[in-house]
Amino acid sequence: YDATLAVLRAGENFLAAGGLAFARQQAENLPVEKHDAPLDFVITEHNILNFMGDKCAFSSLAM
């Protein structure tokens, strides 16, 4: 999906890319390669992690 995101983000329209994951999959550090396209947000069963600003913002999901 990295190549697809790069093409779509090169256009004039804004594109936010998000992912779904379990909270237990969260890691402090991950290897990053030159071709990797970052996600703008991730939704877990507990939170929404927003990476669109300078720092990660957390929003709790009310269940």
PDB file of N, CA, C, O and CB in Angstrom:
ATOM      1  N   TYR A   1       0.808  -1.200   0.000  1.00  0.00           N
ATOM      2  CA  TYR A   1       0.000   0.000   0.000  1.00  0.00           C
ATOM      3  C   TYR A   1       0.847   1.259   0.000  1.00  0.00           C
ATOM      4  O   TYR A   1       0.341   2.336  -0.315  1.00  0.00           O
ATOM      5  CB  TYR A   1      -0.917   0.001   1.185  1.00  0.00           C
ATOM      6  N   ASP A   2       2.115   1.155   0.343  1.00  0.00           N
ATOM      7  CA  ASP A   2       2.985   2.336   0.401  1.00  0.00           C
ATOM      8  C   ASP A   2       3.047   3.065  -0.943  1.00  0.00           C
ATOM      9  O   ASP A   2       2.949   4.292  -0.991  1.00  0.00           O
ATOM     10  CB  ASP A   2       4.396   1.930   0.833  1.00  0.00           C
ATOM     11  N   ALA A   3       3.209   2.314  -2.026  1.00  0.00           N
ATOM     12  CA  ALA A   3       3.296   2.932  -3.353  1.00  0.00           C
ATOM     13  C   ALA A   3       1.974   3.589  -3.733  1.00  0.00           C
ATOM     14  O   ALA A   3       1.967   4.673  -4.316  1.00  0.00           O
ATOM     15  CB  ALA A   3       3.689   1.886  -4.410  1.00  0.00           C
ATOM     16  N   THR A   4       0.863   2.947  -3.410  1.00  0.00           N
ATOM     17  CA  THR A   4      -0.454   3.525  -3.703  1.00  0.00           C
ATOM     18  C   THR A   4      -0.659   4.817  -2.933  1.00  0.00           C
ATOM     19  O   THR A   4      -1.135   5.802  -3.498  1.00  0.00           O
ATOM     20  CB  THR A   4      -1.572   2.528  -3.362  1.00  0.00           C
ATOM     21  N   LEU A   5      -0.307   4.832  -1.652  1.00  0.00           N
ATOM     22  CA  LEU A   5      -0.442   6.058  -0.858  1.00  0.00           C
ATOM     23  C   LEU A   5       0.435   7.172  -1.411  1.00  0.00           C
ATOM     24  O   LEU A   5       0.014   8.328  -1.442  1.00  0.00           O
ATOM     25  CB  LEU A   5      -0.083   5.791   0.606  1.00  0.00           C
ATOM     26  N   ALA A   6       1.633   6.847  -1.842  1.00  0.00           N
ATOM     27  CA  ALA A   6       2.524   7.869  -2.399  1.00  0.00           C
ATOM     28  C   ALA A   6       1.908   8.509  -3.634  1.00  0.00           C
ATOM     29  O   ALA A   6       1.976   9.727  -3.796  1.00  0.00           O
ATOM     30  CB  ALA A   6       3.892   7.263  -2.747  1.00  0.00           C
ATOM     31  N   VAL A   7       1.311   7.709  -4.503  1.00  0.00           N
ATOM     32  CA  VAL A   7       0.671   8.240  -5.711  1.00  0.00           C
ATOM     33  C   VAL A   7      -0.534   9.090  -5.340  1.00  0.00           C
ATOM     34  O   VAL A   7      -0.693  10.195  -5.859  1.00  0.00           O
ATOM     35  CB  VAL A   7       0.245   7.096  -6.654  1.00  0.00           C
ATOM     36  N   LEU A   8      -1.384   8.593  -4.452  1.00  0.00           N
ATOM     37  CA  LEU A   8      -2.590   9.328  -4.069  1.00  0.00           C
ATOM     38  C   LEU A   8      -2.266  10.618  -3.322  1.00  0.00           C
ATOM     39  O   LEU A   8      -2.944  11.628  -3.505  1.00  0.00           O
ATOM     40  CB  LEU A   8      -3.482   8.452  -3.211  1.00  0.00           C
ATOM     41  N   ARG A   9      -1.238  10.588  -2.488  1.00  0.00           N
ATOM     42  CA  ARG A   9      -0.864  11.784  -1.728  1.00  0.00           C
ATOM     43  C   ARG A   9      -0.162  12.826  -2.597  1.00  0.00           C
ATOM     44  O   ARG A   9      -0.068  13.988  -2.204  1.00  0.00           O
ATOM     45  CB  ARG A   9       0.037  11.400  -0.564  1.00  0.00           C
ATOM     46  N   ALA A  10       0.323  12.436  -3.751  1.00  0.00           N
ATOM     47  CA  ALA A  10       0.977  13.379  -4.655  1.00  0.00           C
ATOM     48  C   ALA A  10      -0.041  14.261  -5.374  1.00  0.00           C
ATOM     49  O   ALA A  10       0.329  15.271  -5.972  1.00  0.00           O
ATOM     50  CB  ALA A  10       1.829  12.627  -5.677  1.00  0.00           C
ATOM     51  N   GLY A  11      -1.306  13.892  -5.320  1.00  0.00           N
ATOM     52  CA  GLY A  11      -2.353  14.676  -5.969  1.00  0.00           C
ATOM     53  C   GLY A  11      -2.696  15.924  -5.177  1.00  0.00           C
ATOM     54  O   GLY A  11      -2.094  16.203  -4.140  1.00  0.00           O
ATOM     55  N   GLU A  12      -3.656  16.659  -5.670  1.00  0.00           N
ATOM     56  CA  GLU A  12      -4.048  17.927  -5.055  1.00  0.00           C
ATOM     57  C   GLU A  12      -4.972  17.750  -3.856  1.00  0.00           C
ATOM     58  O   GLU A  12      -5.043  18.633  -3.002  1.00  0.00           O
ATOM     59  CB  GLU A  12      -4.720  18.801  -6.078  1.00  0.00           C
ATOM     60  N   ASN A  13      -5.675  16.638  -3.777  1.00  0.00           N
ATOM     61  CA  ASN A  13      -6.633  16.424  -2.694  1.00  0.00           C
ATOM     62  C   ASN A  13      -5.956  15.828  -1.467  1.00  0.00           C
ATOM     63  O   ASN A  13      -5.014  15.044  -1.582  1.00  0.00           O
ATOM     64  CB  ASN A  13      -7.766  15.513  -3.159  1.00  0.00           C
ATOM     65  N   PHE A  14      -6.452  16.212  -0.285  1.00  0.00           N
ATOM     66  CA  PHE A  14      -5.934  15.678   0.974  1.00  0.00           C
ATOM     67  C   PHE A  14      -6.349  14.219   1.119  1.00  0.00           C
ATOM     68  O   PHE A  14      -7.493  13.871   0.826  1.00  0.00           O
ATOM     69  CB  PHE A  14      -6.440  16.511   2.181  1.00  0.00           C
ATOM     70  N   LEU A  15      -5.452  13.378   1.558  1.00  0.00           N
ATOM     71  CA  LEU A  15      -5.749  11.975   1.798  1.00  0.00           C
ATOM     72  C   LEU A  15      -5.203  11.581   3.158  1.00  0.00           C
ATOM     73  O   LEU A  15      -3.997  11.661   3.393  1.00  0.00           O
ATOM     74  CB  LEU A  15      -5.155  11.079   0.684  1.00  0.00           C
ATOM     75  N   ALA A  16      -6.079  11.158   4.052  1.00  0.00           N
ATOM     76  CA  ALA A  16      -5.654  10.641   5.354  1.00  0.00           C
ATOM     77  C   ALA A  16      -5.671   9.120   5.276  1.00  0.00           C
ATOM     78  O   ALA A  16      -6.636   8.526   4.795  1.00  0.00           O
ATOM     79  CB  ALA A  16      -6.582  11.163   6.517  1.00  0.00           C
ATOM     80  N   ALA A  17      -4.607   8.498   5.749  1.00  0.00           N
ATOM     81  CA  ALA A  17      -4.510   7.045   5.751  1.00  0.00           C
ATOM     82  C   ALA A  17      -4.558   6.559   7.187  1.00  0.00           C
ATOM     83  O   ALA A  17      -3.835   7.064   8.046  1.00  0.00           O
ATOM     84  CB  ALA A  17      -3.214   6.563   5.043  1.00  0.00           C
ATOM     85  N   GLY A  18      -5.411   5.579   7.444  1.00  0.00           N
ATOM     86  CA  GLY A  18      -5.555   5.057   8.795  1.00  0.00           C
ATOM     87  C   GLY A  18      -5.430   3.549   8.823  1.00  0.00           C
ATOM     88  O   GLY A  18      -5.460   2.879   7.791  1.00  0.00           O
ATOM     89  N   GLY A  19      -5.291   3.037  10.028  1.00  0.00           N
ATOM     90  CA  GLY A  19      -5.176   1.604  10.203  1.00  0.00           C
ATOM     91  C   GLY A  19      -5.964   1.129  11.405  1.00  0.00           C
ATOM     92  O   GLY A  19      -6.316   1.915  12.284  1.00  0.00           O
ATOM     93  N   LEU A  20      -6.233  -0.147  11.435  1.00  0.00           N
ATOM     94  CA  LEU A  20      -6.897  -0.798  12.561  1.00  0.00           C
ATOM     95  C   LEU A  20      -5.920  -1.779  13.191  1.00  0.00           C
ATOM     96  O   LEU A  20      -5.211  -2.498  12.487  1.00  0.00           O
ATOM     97  CB  LEU A  20      -8.207  -1.522  12.109  1.00  0.00           C
ATOM     98  N   ALA A  21      -5.884  -1.807  14.523  1.00  0.00           N
ATOM     99  CA  ALA A  21      -4.973  -2.714  15.218  1.00  0.00           C
ATOM    100  C   ALA A  21      -5.496  -2.967  16.626  1.00  0.00           C
ATOM    101  O   ALA A  21      -6.325  -2.211  17.133  1.00  0.00           O
ATOM    102  CB  ALA A  21      -3.530  -2.134  15.264  1.00  0.00           C
ATOM    103  N   PHE A  22      -5.018  -4.014  17.241  1.00  0.00           N
ATOM    104  CA  PHE A  22      -5.291  -4.256  18.652  1.00  0.00           C
ATOM    105  C   PHE A  22      -4.287  -3.452  19.475  1.00  0.00           C
ATOM    106  O   PHE A  22      -3.133  -3.304  19.072  1.00  0.00           O
ATOM    107  CB  PHE A  22      -5.212  -5.784  18.995  1.00  0.00           C
ATOM    108  N   ALA A  23      -4.717  -2.934  20.617  1.00  0.00           N
ATOM    109  CA  ALA A  23      -3.851  -2.115  21.467  1.00  0.00           C
ATOM    110  C   ALA A  23      -2.587  -2.873  21.871  1.00  0.00           C
ATOM    111  O   ALA A  23      -1.528  -2.261  22.018  1.00  0.00           O
ATOM    112  CB  ALA A  23      -4.612  -1.662  22.717  1.00  0.00           C
ATOM    113  N   ARG A  24      -2.675  -4.174  22.050  1.00  0.00           N
ATOM    114  CA  ARG A  24      -1.503  -4.959  22.467  1.00  0.00           C
ATOM    115  C   ARG A  24      -0.431  -5.035  21.382  1.00  0.00           C
ATOM    116  O   ARG A  24       0.685  -5.479  21.652  1.00  0.00           O
ATOM    117  CB  ARG A  24      -1.932  -6.366  22.852  1.00  0.00           C
ATOM    118  N   GLN A  25      -0.754  -4.606  20.158  1.00  0.00           N
ATOM    119  CA  GLN A  25       0.231  -4.592  19.079  1.00  0.00           C
ATOM    120  C   GLN A  25       1.057  -3.309  19.056  1.00  0.00           C
ATOM    121  O   GLN A  25       1.997  -3.192  18.269  1.00  0.00           O
ATOM    122  CB  GLN A  25      -0.464  -4.773  17.749  1.00  0.00           C
ATOM    123  N   GLN A  26       0.716  -2.351  19.905  1.00  0.00           N
ATOM    124  CA  GLN A  26       1.413  -1.064  19.909  1.00  0.00           C
ATOM    125  C   GLN A  26       2.864  -1.250  20.340  1.00  0.00           C
ATOM    126  O   GLN A  26       3.155  -2.001  21.271  1.00  0.00           O
ATOM    127  CB  GLN A  26       0.700  -0.061  20.842  1.00  0.00           C
ATOM    128  N   ALA A  27       3.772  -0.557  19.650  1.00  0.00           N
ATOM    129  CA  ALA A  27       5.199  -0.641  19.941  1.00  0.00           C
ATOM    130  C   ALA A  27       5.784   0.760  20.016  1.00  0.00           C
ATOM    131  O   ALA A  27       5.307   1.672  19.341  1.00  0.00           O
ATOM    132  CB  ALA A  27       5.935  -1.483  18.873  1.00  0.00           C
ATOM    133  N   GLU A  28       6.806   0.932  20.826  1.00  0.00           N
ATOM    134  CA  GLU A  28       7.478   2.228  20.953  1.00  0.00           C
ATOM    135  C   GLU A  28       8.263   2.574  19.694  1.00  0.00           C
ATOM    136  O   GLU A  28       8.214   3.708  19.218  1.00  0.00           O
ATOM    137  CB  GLU A  28       8.411   2.227  22.164  1.00  0.00           C
ATOM    138  N   ASN A  29       8.979   1.606  19.163  1.00  0.00           N
ATOM    139  CA  ASN A  29       9.826   1.837  17.991  1.00  0.00           C
ATOM    140  C   ASN A  29       9.613   0.729  16.972  1.00  0.00           C
ATOM    141  O   ASN A  29       9.498  -0.445  17.324  1.00  0.00           O
ATOM    142  CB  ASN A  29      11.315   1.920  18.393  1.00  0.00           C
ATOM    143  N   LEU A  30       9.564   1.118  15.715  1.00  0.00           N
ATOM    144  CA  LEU A  30       9.459   0.161  14.619  1.00  0.00           C
ATOM    145  C   LEU A  30      10.499   0.519  13.562  1.00  0.00           C
ATOM    146  O   LEU A  30      10.836   1.691  13.395  1.00  0.00           O
ATOM    147  CB  LEU A  30       8.020   0.153  14.011  1.00  0.00           C
ATOM    148  N   PRO A  31      11.006  -0.476  12.854  1.00  0.00           N
ATOM    149  CA  PRO A  31      11.940  -0.153  11.777  1.00  0.00           C
ATOM    150  C   PRO A  31      11.203   0.594  10.663  1.00  0.00           C
ATOM    151  O   PRO A  31      10.079   0.241  10.305  1.00  0.00           O
ATOM    152  CB  PRO A  31      12.609  -1.443  11.224  1.00  0.00           C
ATOM    153  N   VAL A  32      11.838   1.613  10.128  1.00  0.00           N
ATOM    154  CA  VAL A  32      11.239   2.412   9.055  1.00  0.00           C
ATOM    155  C   VAL A  32      12.185   2.399   7.869  1.00  0.00           C
ATOM    156  O   VAL A  32      13.385   2.635   8.010  1.00  0.00           O
ATOM    157  CB  VAL A  32      10.948   3.880   9.523  1.00  0.00           C
ATOM    158  N   GLU A  33      11.632   2.120   6.705  1.00  0.00           N
ATOM    159  CA  GLU A  33      12.427   2.132   5.486  1.00  0.00           C
ATOM    160  C   GLU A  33      12.030   3.315   4.618  1.00  0.00           C
ATOM    161  O   GLU A  33      10.975   3.917   4.820  1.00  0.00           O
ATOM    162  CB  GLU A  33      12.258   0.814   4.712  1.00  0.00           C
ATOM    163  N   LYS A  34      12.874   3.644   3.657  1.00  0.00           N
ATOM    164  CA  LYS A  34      12.691   4.829   2.823  1.00  0.00           C
ATOM    165  C   LYS A  34      11.332   4.850   2.126  1.00  0.00           C
ATOM    166  O   LYS A  34      10.744   5.920   1.963  1.00  0.00           O
ATOM    167  CB  LYS A  34      13.793   4.904   1.789  1.00  0.00           C
ATOM    168  N   HIS A  35      10.830   3.703   1.717  1.00  0.00           N
ATOM    169  CA  HIS A  35       9.581   3.635   0.961  1.00  0.00           C
ATOM    170  C   HIS A  35       8.326   3.614   1.843  1.00  0.00           C
ATOM    171  O   HIS A  35       7.215   3.708   1.320  1.00  0.00           O
ATOM    172  CB  HIS A  35       9.595   2.413   0.089  1.00  0.00           C
ATOM    173  N   ASP A  36       8.477   3.492   3.159  1.00  0.00           N
ATOM    174  CA  ASP A  36       7.321   3.388   4.056  1.00  0.00           C
ATOM    175  C   ASP A  36       6.495   4.672   4.063  1.00  0.00           C
ATOM    176  O   ASP A  36       7.040   5.771   4.159  1.00  0.00           O
ATOM    177  CB  ASP A  36       7.783   3.061   5.477  1.00  0.00           C
ATOM    178  N   ALA A  37       5.190   4.523   3.963  1.00  0.00           N
ATOM    179  CA  ALA A  37       4.264   5.656   4.043  1.00  0.00           C
ATOM    180  C   ALA A  37       3.648   5.658   5.440  1.00  0.00           C
ATOM    181  O   ALA A  37       3.062   4.655   5.849  1.00  0.00           O
ATOM    182  CB  ALA A  37       3.149   5.573   2.928  1.00  0.00           C
ATOM    183  N   PRO A  38       3.766   6.759   6.179  1.00  0.00           N
ATOM    184  CA  PRO A  38       3.231   6.786   7.540  1.00  0.00           C
ATOM    185  C   PRO A  38       1.706   6.838   7.556  1.00  0.00           C
ATOM    186  O   PRO A  38       1.080   7.367   6.638  1.00  0.00           O
ATOM    187  CB  PRO A  38       3.793   7.978   8.297  1.00  0.00           C
ATOM    188  N   LEU A  39       1.125   6.283   8.608  1.00  0.00           N
ATOM    189  CA  LEU A  39      -0.319   6.388   8.818  1.00  0.00           C
ATOM    190  C   LEU A  39      -0.620   7.690   9.543  1.00  0.00           C
ATOM    191  O   LEU A  39       0.191   8.172  10.334  1.00  0.00           O
ATOM    192  CB  LEU A  39      -0.861   5.170   9.623  1.00  0.00           C
ATOM    193  N   ASP A  40      -1.786   8.255   9.271  1.00  0.00           N
ATOM    194  CA  ASP A  40      -2.218   9.479   9.939  1.00  0.00           C
ATOM    195  C   ASP A  40      -2.950   9.180  11.241  1.00  0.00           C
ATOM    196  O   ASP A  40      -2.972  10.014  12.146  1.00  0.00           O
ATOM    197  CB  ASP A  40      -3.113  10.292   9.016  1.00  0.00           C
ATOM    198  N   PHE A  41      -3.547   8.000  11.342  1.00  0.00           N
ATOM    199  CA  PHE A  41      -4.226   7.602  12.571  1.00  0.00           C
ATOM    200  C   PHE A  41      -4.329   6.088  12.631  1.00  0.00           C
ATOM    201  O   PHE A  41      -4.273   5.404  11.609  1.00  0.00           O
ATOM    202  CB  PHE A  41      -5.628   8.246  12.661  1.00  0.00           C
ATOM    203  N   VAL A  42      -4.482   5.573  13.852  1.00  0.00           N
ATOM    204  CA  VAL A  42      -4.717   4.147  14.079  1.00  0.00           C
ATOM    205  C   VAL A  42      -5.852   4.030  15.085  1.00  0.00           C
ATOM    206  O   VAL A  42      -5.875   4.740  16.091  1.00  0.00           O
ATOM    207  CB  VAL A  42      -3.416   3.413  14.592  1.00  0.00           C
ATOM    208  N   ILE A  43      -6.785   3.141  14.814  1.00  0.00           N
ATOM    209  CA  ILE A  43      -7.904   2.895  15.717  1.00  0.00           C
ATOM    210  C   ILE A  43      -7.692   1.532  16.361  1.00  0.00           C
ATOM    211  O   ILE A  43      -7.500   0.531  15.670  1.00  0.00           O
ATOM    212  CB  ILE A  43      -9.280   2.959  14.963  1.00  0.00           C
ATOM    213  N   THR A  44      -7.727   1.501  17.705  1.00  0.00           N
ATOM    214  CA  THR A  44      -7.666   0.244  18.449  1.00  0.00           C
ATOM    215  C   THR A  44      -8.998   0.054  19.162  1.00  0.00           C
ATOM    216  O   THR A  44      -9.896   0.889  19.050  1.00  0.00           O
ATOM    217  CB  THR A  44      -6.470   0.235  19.469  1.00  0.00           C
ATOM    218  N   GLU A  45      -9.121  -1.034  19.886  1.00  0.00           N
ATOM    219  CA  GLU A  45     -10.351  -1.272  20.639  1.00  0.00           C
ATOM    220  C   GLU A  45     -10.499  -0.300  21.810  1.00  0.00           C
ATOM    221  O   GLU A  45     -11.579  -0.201  22.392  1.00  0.00           O
ATOM    222  CB  GLU A  45     -10.382  -2.706  21.151  1.00  0.00           C
ATOM    223  N   HIS A  46      -9.425   0.419  22.166  1.00  0.00           N
ATOM    224  CA  HIS A  46      -9.454   1.347  23.293  1.00  0.00           C
ATOM    225  C   HIS A  46      -9.299   2.809  22.904  1.00  0.00           C
ATOM    226  O   HIS A  46      -9.854   3.679  23.575  1.00  0.00           O
ATOM    227  CB  HIS A  46      -8.383   0.988  24.252  1.00  0.00           C
ATOM    228  N   ASN A  47      -8.564   3.102  21.845  1.00  0.00           N
ATOM    229  CA  ASN A  47      -8.179   4.478  21.530  1.00  0.00           C
ATOM    230  C   ASN A  47      -8.181   4.759  20.037  1.00  0.00           C
ATOM    231  O   ASN A  47      -8.210   3.856  19.201  1.00  0.00           O
ATOM    232  CB  ASN A  47      -6.814   4.772  22.093  1.00  0.00           C
ATOM    233  N   ILE A  48      -8.149   6.045  19.742  1.00  0.00           N
ATOM    234  CA  ILE A  48      -7.808   6.520  18.405  1.00  0.00           C
ATOM    235  C   ILE A  48      -6.497   7.274  18.557  1.00  0.00           C
ATOM    236  O   ILE A  48      -6.431   8.252  19.301  1.00  0.00           O
ATOM    237  CB  ILE A  48      -8.953   7.435  17.778  1.00  0.00           C
ATOM    238  N   LEU A  49      -5.469   6.843  17.876  1.00  0.00           N
ATOM    239  CA  LEU A  49      -4.164   7.494  17.933  1.00  0.00           C
ATOM    240  C   LEU A  49      -4.034   8.369  16.696  1.00  0.00           C
ATOM    241  O   LEU A  49      -4.060   7.869  15.572  1.00  0.00           O
ATOM    242  CB  LEU A  49      -2.996   6.446  18.018  1.00  0.00           C
ATOM    243  N   ASN A  50      -3.894   9.663  16.899  1.00  0.00           N
ATOM    244  CA  ASN A  50      -3.830  10.629  15.810  1.00  0.00           C
ATOM    245  C   ASN A  50      -2.382  11.074  15.641  1.00  0.00           C
ATOM    246  O   ASN A  50      -1.804  11.665  16.552  1.00  0.00           O
ATOM    247  CB  ASN A  50      -4.763  11.850  16.080  1.00  0.00           C
ATOM    248  N   PHE A  51      -1.799  10.795  14.491  1.00  0.00           N
ATOM    249  CA  PHE A  51      -0.406  11.142  14.211  1.00  0.00           C
ATOM    250  C   PHE A  51      -0.284  12.340  13.271  1.00  0.00           C
ATOM    251  O   PHE A  51       0.796  12.582  12.731  1.00  0.00           O
ATOM    252  CB  PHE A  51       0.315   9.948  13.613  1.00  0.00           C
ATOM    253  N   MET A  52      -1.352  13.087  13.063  1.00  0.00           N
ATOM    254  CA  MET A  52      -1.347  14.158  12.070  1.00  0.00           C
ATOM    255  C   MET A  52      -0.686  15.439  12.563  1.00  0.00           C
ATOM    256  O   MET A  52      -0.349  16.296  11.746  1.00  0.00           O
ATOM    257  CB  MET A  52      -2.750  14.458  11.649  1.00  0.00           C
ATOM    258  N   GLY A  53      -0.490  15.599  13.862  1.00  0.00           N
ATOM    259  CA  GLY A  53       0.167  16.786  14.394  1.00  0.00           C
ATOM    260  C   GLY A  53       1.625  16.519  14.688  1.00  0.00           C
ATOM    261  O   GLY A  53       2.190  15.525  14.230  1.00  0.00           O
ATOM    262  N   ASP A  54       2.238  17.415  15.459  1.00  0.00           N
ATOM    263  CA  ASP A  54       3.638  17.247  15.833  1.00  0.00           C
ATOM    264  C   ASP A  54       3.840  16.081  16.792  1.00  0.00           C
ATOM    265  O   ASP A  54       4.873  15.412  16.762  1.00  0.00           O
ATOM    266  CB  ASP A  54       4.163  18.520  16.458  1.00  0.00           C
ATOM    267  N   LYS A  55       2.844  15.843  17.644  1.00  0.00           N
ATOM    268  CA  LYS A  55       2.923  14.759  18.613  1.00  0.00           C
ATOM    269  C   LYS A  55       1.701  13.872  18.459  1.00  0.00           C
ATOM    270  O   LYS A  55       0.680  14.298  17.919  1.00  0.00           O
ATOM    271  CB  LYS A  55       3.030  15.307  20.060  1.00  0.00           C
ATOM    272  N   CYS A  56       1.805  12.659  18.925  1.00  0.00           N
ATOM    273  CA  CYS A  56       0.687  11.731  18.869  1.00  0.00           C
ATOM    274  C   CYS A  56      -0.383  12.164  19.867  1.00  0.00           C
ATOM    275  O   CYS A  56      -0.076  12.403  21.035  1.00  0.00           O
ATOM    276  CB  CYS A  56       1.155  10.285  19.158  1.00  0.00           C
ATOM    277  N   ALA A  57      -1.618  12.267  19.426  1.00  0.00           N
ATOM    278  CA  ALA A  57      -2.737  12.614  20.300  1.00  0.00           C
ATOM    279  C   ALA A  57      -3.598  11.374  20.489  1.00  0.00           C
ATOM    280  O   ALA A  57      -3.883  10.654  19.532  1.00  0.00           O
ATOM    281  CB  ALA A  57      -3.575  13.796  19.713  1.00  0.00           C
ATOM    282  N   PHE A  58      -4.013  11.130  21.732  1.00  0.00           N
ATOM    283  CA  PHE A  58      -4.818   9.964  22.048  1.00  0.00           C
ATOM    284  C   PHE A  58      -6.249  10.392  22.347  1.00  0.00           C
ATOM    285  O   PHE A  58      -6.475  11.389  23.032  1.00  0.00           O
ATOM    286  CB  PHE A  58      -4.220   9.193  23.239  1.00  0.00           C
ATOM    287  N   SER A  59      -7.202   9.642  21.838  1.00  0.00           N
ATOM    288  CA  SER A  59      -8.605   9.836  22.172  1.00  0.00           C
ATOM    289  C   SER A  59      -9.142   8.501  22.641  1.00  0.00           C
ATOM    290  O   SER A  59      -9.016   7.495  21.943  1.00  0.00           O
ATOM    291  CB  SER A  59      -9.424  10.389  20.956  1.00  0.00           C
ATOM    292  N   SER A  60      -9.744   8.487  23.831  1.00  0.00           N
ATOM    293  CA  SER A  60     -10.318   7.249  24.342  1.00  0.00           C
ATOM    294  C   SER A  60     -11.651   6.987  23.670  1.00  0.00           C
ATOM    295  O   SER A  60     -12.421   7.914  23.417  1.00  0.00           O
ATOM    296  CB  SER A  60     -10.487   7.310  25.868  1.00  0.00           C
ATOM    297  N   LEU A  61     -11.920   5.735  23.382  1.00  0.00           N
ATOM    298  CA  LEU A  61     -13.202   5.340  22.832  1.00  0.00           C
ATOM    299  C   LEU A  61     -14.119   4.961  23.976  1.00  0.00           C
ATOM    300  O   LEU A  61     -13.766   4.109  24.792  1.00  0.00           O
ATOM    301  CB  LEU A  61     -13.051   4.172  21.828  1.00  0.00           C
ATOM    302  N   ALA A  62     -15.276   5.571  24.052  1.00  0.00           N
ATOM    303  CA  ALA A  62     -16.254   5.231  25.089  1.00  0.00           C
ATOM    304  C   ALA A  62     -16.937   3.936  24.697  1.00  0.00           C
ATOM    305  O   ALA A  62     -17.480   3.820  23.598  1.00  0.00           O
ATOM    306  CB  ALA A  62     -17.301   6.374  25.289  1.00  0.00           C
ATOM    307  N   MET A  63     -16.910   2.963  25.594  1.00  0.00           N
ATOM    308  CA  MET A  63     -17.536   1.674  25.294  1.00  0.00           C
ATOM    309  C   MET A  63     -18.575   1.367  26.326  1.00  0.00           C
ATOM    310  O   MET A  63     -19.223   0.323  26.257  1.00  0.00           O
ATOM    311  CB  MET A  63     -16.502   0.549  25.235  1.00  0.00           C
TER     312      MET A  63
END
